[in-house]
C-alpha cells in the first residue's frame, strides 16, 4: 500500500492529488490510501480521508510500503521513525500550497542525510515510485541537541549557566554541519545571526 498524506494545512495540494489519481488508475496492482486535507480535488480510485485520527494515521504508516508526504517535518519524522521509504513532495508557494517554501528547505536538509527522496515536479512521481526500492535510504539519526534548545540557549546565554564544555558557536556548527562544507570558527564568529 502507498500512503499519501498532505497534512492539516489550511491550503490545498491539488497538484499532488491530481497526480495520485492518474497513478492509481495506472498502477492497479497498488492500493493508494490518501489523506487529502484541505485539497479541493479528491482523487478517484483511492481510499480517501480528509483527515485521520492518530490511530488510523499510525496504522497507515505501519502498513505502507512507501510514503508520499508533504514537506511537514512532523509527518516526515513519523515516517522516519517507522523506517519507511519516503518521497517528499514539498508544498510550494508558487502553487498556493503555502505562504512560503520552507517545506522545500526542510526536505533538502533531510535529503542531505539520504533519508528521503524529493519530488519537486509531480510528473516524475511515477518514476520515483517505480525506483524507490533501488534507492538506499539511510536511517535518520536524530541530532543530540534540538534546534529549540540551541535557540533558547542563544537567547538566555547570559542568564543561564552553560552546561556544555563547548562554546555555543561550536555546538551550533556541529549541529548544523549540513551543506557542502563545515563552517570554520572564523565564519561562525563573523555570522551576526547567531
WOLIN-V569692 format. One record per run of one state. SS is the DSSP state (a for helix, b for strand, c for the rest). FROM is the first residue (numbers start at 1). LEN is the number of residues. If there is no record, write none. Layout:
ss: [SS	SS]
from: [FROM	FROM]
len: [LEN	LEN]
//
This chain:
ss: [c	b	c	a	c	b	c	b	c	a	c	b	c	a	c	b	c	a	c	a	c	b	c	a	c	a	c	a	c	a	c]
from: [1	2	6	14	27	32	36	47	50	54	64	66	70	73	82	86	89	93	96	102	113	117	119	122	135	147	157	168	176	185	191]
len: [1	4	8	13	5	4	11	3	4	10	2	4	3	9	4	3	4	3	6	11	4	2	3	13	12	10	11	8	9	6	4]
//
